[in-house]
């Protein structure tokens, strides 16, 4: 009897984005007139939907609340054919994120966590994961006071190699003890250029120098695939099946109008292609193309 196909199990929490376009950020204590507002399901949903649209089964394995935001999340997941591993929590509603989007497409965020930030070890212990599944993790969840310790404890009981982490903007807030548990478990570590520069404490590094500095900073084993996403410049990758070689992959030129969620799309497509046992180089090319399309 053949094994079931690999899935992506996402612990990357989903909330609702309130995206406000502004001409510029207001000064401290000041105000600014917003030009537009839209409300949409975001955060981990961008990753999960990117997986599902590649024809790979995705399971959402983080809490979701009861209330208007939780209803939006479940409706969005259902529309994409994404299963939920946990029943709706009756404790509270799903949280939201205010995103201030400037004309140059730089985005500034204020996250207001809800029930999605309260992952429990008990729920994780009941999670049905298969040996071939890829498990996606986020830095947000690792920093939350409830979810972070629960995920850390759960990781201590799991076999290494099938975990993928995108630490996100809160990369410096992930406790050192959590990094110590995470790093030996990771098969994939992916981050954008800003996050890589933050962790290396060097704002001038880019390209090969930057990705090598990331590996040196974390003392990451060669078996872990490391990716640094550099926006319109594409991405750099090393480790894993690529070996010690540093590979640079370009993205097709596009006219960007909104960059929110592009990194999540990149990670989702990459995980989907790896779950399909695709070659890393081809998976990265597909991820670059999808992320480029997403910003249009």
PyMOL commands that set and color helices and strands:
alter all, ss='L'
color gray80, all
select helices_A, chain A and resi 44-52+68-79+115-117+121-125+139-143+147-155+171-173+176-183+193-200+207-218+231-233+240-242+262-275+280-294
alter helices_A, ss='H'
color red, helices_A
select strands_A, chain A and resi 8-10+14-22+34-43+58-60+83-84+96-101+107-112+134-138+163-166+186-192+225-229+235-238+246-249
alter strands_A, ss='S'
color yellow, strands_A
deselect
rebuild
show_as cartoon
